[in-house]
Amino acid sequence: MAITITTPQPGTFGWIINANSPDASGCEELKAATAGKSIIVDHLTVNNGAGAQSITIGQGKTGAGVTVALIGPVTMAANTSLQWDFRSGMVLTAATALTVDSSSNTALCIFASGRVE
């Protein structure tokens, strides 16, 4: 379980993450919480790189799983992608991290963008 996250610079404001993991089965943090503020996700793409797995996008981490599931678990076949655009943003509870969990030790990539307010 290890995730590599790069953070490209957005044009004017907000955040962008590109997260790659060979195994997200123990729950990984995608975007750290900010005290007193909410993470707002405007766009999310999930790519399942190798084998079949169920992926859950959530807020917070409890043990080896997400605290609250926001999307999923979504069952994905190998080499498939899903994409979401949230017109008004998907707002997480204040001071809560954006997380991902998987049912398998299979590679995945998550691209997301949004803002913190």
PyMOL commands that set and color helices and strands:
alter all, ss='L'
color gray80, all
select strands_A, chain A and resi 2-6+15-23+28-31+39-48+53-62+65-76+80-91+98-102+108-116
alter strands_A, ss='S'
color yellow, strands_A
deselect
rebuild
show_as cartoon
